[in-house]
Amino acid sequence: MENNIYQVYEDEIRLLEEEIKLLTEEYEDIQQESTFFSDEEILMSIKLFQREFQGESKGHEYPVDLKAQLESLERDLSFLMKFTGIQFTSHSKKTLEKSGNRTVQKHRLSGNCRSLPFQLEFQLLEMQNKENMSALITDLSVIMESGEYSDLSKLVSSTEEHGNLLLFFRSLSSYAEWYEHRRCTFLHFK
Amino acid sequence: GVLAHLEMLEAQAHELALKQEETEQQEEKLARLKARVQELRVQRDELRAKRELQQKQLLEKGGVVTDLAQHSAQSVLEWKIKSIKAMLQVFYLTGISGKLTKRGVCFCISTAYEGTYLDCYHLDVLTKPEVQIQRHSVPIFIPLEQIANKYLQTDIGRFLSVLSDHLNAYAGRRYQADQLEEHFSDLIEGTLQRNSLCNLLVFNYNVSRDSKTFPFSAKLLYGDLCCSLPTEVIVSCTPNAPASLAEIAAAHSDVFRRMALHKAFHSFSNAKETQD
């Protein structure tokens, strides 16, 4: 009987805490997604950041970590792009839906796979269940100059039909390698 | 007598005091809860106002804001870090991603069936003194050692590509079997038998024709480990079944060879609907 009096308040507290969490995440996501700084601005900020914390006591670990973290991530990204041959030139995402354990984001991605440029747009649905996170691609659209290569246009239409994003990248990768090899061979004979 | 009466009064007073204490505690707790609700409501309203302001500002500036002056150096770096992390996550979608480590690279091979991403597998590769795999999460029935012996030393990109083919094909086969069990359990008789590599599937299923149910059995062998379609299919019905059923068995055998397992069953139920 007594527990019922508390229950009403405890329920509202839980609902409010959830709403606060969602609003905060939404706000931060939109801040992140609607901001852009160029490479020069980033470099300027690194210098400014270092200068700001130069006078601080030696015990300060945080400021150093931020710069080191950035550099480490940039090294990882640079390595992956070089290793896979997939260079992303621009990436933007927009959170369309976020609730409980479900997030839907719209991505716009452009880049080159070796020398072949591509542009992609897709929606990514991520759901967190007990053990893991599941990911699903929908509304995938691909823009590629296929020129006289019918294989490439077949790849594009098949990819769009089945939402085969991973297969698209793997196929494009091996196609681009073949294409590069072919181009080099022709140049060699010129 | 008097003593007993006094004792009774004492006990009553004690009980009353306890009850009062309980009531006070209840009221205190209620007051605390009410205060907390108020606190959270204020916080929530502030956030709502912040969001509305944000929306307004975005509409005014027409989308992306790049006002360096309004941001501290720290927040600019934090933005960049988040932005790079987002791009590294996109690499996960391409099938091959990873992180540099002290002695090499930790690669992550992701698998997917069409637009659904499935498990990912990790390989901790050392590059010094020579290229070797220190640790990995590749299942034991995938011929990792064979593939490594062939490609790891000479062309690590090729090694990962071939391994990815094996893993994606395995993940695709497993996904099809799982989908069959999940969505067509009413048609499957008994349990679907499969080996760990999911390249051998055996199951019994029912086909209805003219309001009669006929048992069929299917055996699918996936001879190409880099492929998620079978190379050999045997579909059979009961030995003394009419010729029309034998035709169906042959047709199904053909469908299983060309189409993913769960899609094949989906086409069967569609065909049945048009029949009925």
Interface residues (C-beta under 8 A of the other chain):
Chain A: E2 I5 Y6 Y9 E10 E12 I13 L16 E17 E19 I20 L23 T24 E26 Y27 I30 Q31 Q32 S34 T35 F36 F37 S38 E41 I42 M44 S45 I46 L48 F49 E52 L66 K67 Q69 L70 S72 L73 E74 R75 D76 L77 F79 L80 F83 T84 I86 F88 H91 K93 H107 L109 L124 S134 A135 L136 I137 T138 L140 H162 G163 N164 L165 L166 L167 F169 R170 S173 S174
Chain B: Q26 K29 L30 L33 K34 R36 V37 L40 R41 Q43 R44 L47 R48 K50 R51 Q54 L58 G63 V64 V65 T66 L68 H71 A73 Q74 V76 L77 E78 W79 K80 I81 K82 S83 I84 K85 A86 M87 L88 V90 F91 L93 T94 G95 I96 S97 G98 K99 L100 V105 S110 T111 A112 E114 G115 T116 Y117 G157 S161 S164 N168
